[in-house]
Amino acid sequence: MAEPTRTAVAVRYAPQEEGVPRITAKGRGAIAEQIVRVAVENGIPVRRDPDLTGLLAQLDRQSPIPVAAFAAMAEILALLYRANQREADAEGRR
């Protein structure tokens, strides 16, 4: 049985500019691998969520996140805010 093709979706959230998260990149196979690699290389957190990825992959680039995905996105954003706060706290102790 063949391994399923990897899918990746990149999301940008700039509340001061756009108000809602938007799709910035998406791809399958080699493109998905590149999206993940670029994110990791730039210290951008990566989360594996096949259901959310499947929903977001159906959207066009620059599309706002649909209301159905807000709960999952809110959870991800909360994780990012906590990680950013820990990083800022660590910087302050140096």
N, C-alpha and C positions, 0 to 999 in steps of 0.2 A: 504494500500500500504506500503510495507516494505521500511525502510530507506536505501538509498544506502550505500554499504560498503565503509568505509573510506579508502583512499589510501594516503600514504605519501612517499615522496622521499627526501633523504638527499643528499645535494650537497656540495662538498669541492672545494674551489678555492685557490690554492697556486701557484700564478704565477711564483715564483722563482723556484719551483720544477717541475711543470707540464705544465704550460703555458695556459691550458684551464680548465674550471670547469669539475669535474668528479662526477659521481654518486657514493656515498659511502654506501648508504643503501636504501632499498625500501621495502614496505610491504603493506598488506591490513589487515583490521580488527584490531585484537589485536596487531599485529606487527606494524601497522601504528600508533596506539595509543601510543605504547611504543616509537617509533621514535620521535613523537611529545613531549611526556613527557620528554624524555632525553634532547631534544633540549631546552625546556623551563627551565628545572632544571639547565642547564649549561649556561643560558643566551644567547642562540643562537636564533636569530630572526626566527620566523616562519611566513610564508606567505601562505595564502590560494589562490590558483590559479588552479582551476580544469582543465583547458585546458593545462596548462604547466605540471601539475602533470600527466595527462593522456599521454602526449607525452613522458615524462621522464620515466614513469613507464614501458614503453615498452622496455627500454634499459637494458642491463646487468650491474651489478655492475662494477665499475671501467671504464665504458665507458665514453668517452668524450661527452660533450654536443653537440648535432647536431647544425649545422649552423642555422636551422629553429628556434631554441630556444634562440639564442644569444640575440635578442632584449629584450626578457623578462628577461633573466639572467642579462643583462646590467642594466636594471631598478632596479632589486633586489640588485645588487652589489652597485649601486649608493646610494640606501637607507641605506645599511649597512655602507658604507664609511661615510655618513653623521652622522649616529648614533654613529659610532666610534669617529668621530671628536668632536661631542657634549660631549661625555663621557670624552675624553681627555681634552677638554676645561674646563669641570667641575672639573676634577682632578687638573688641573693647578691652579684653583682658591682656592683650599683648603689649 
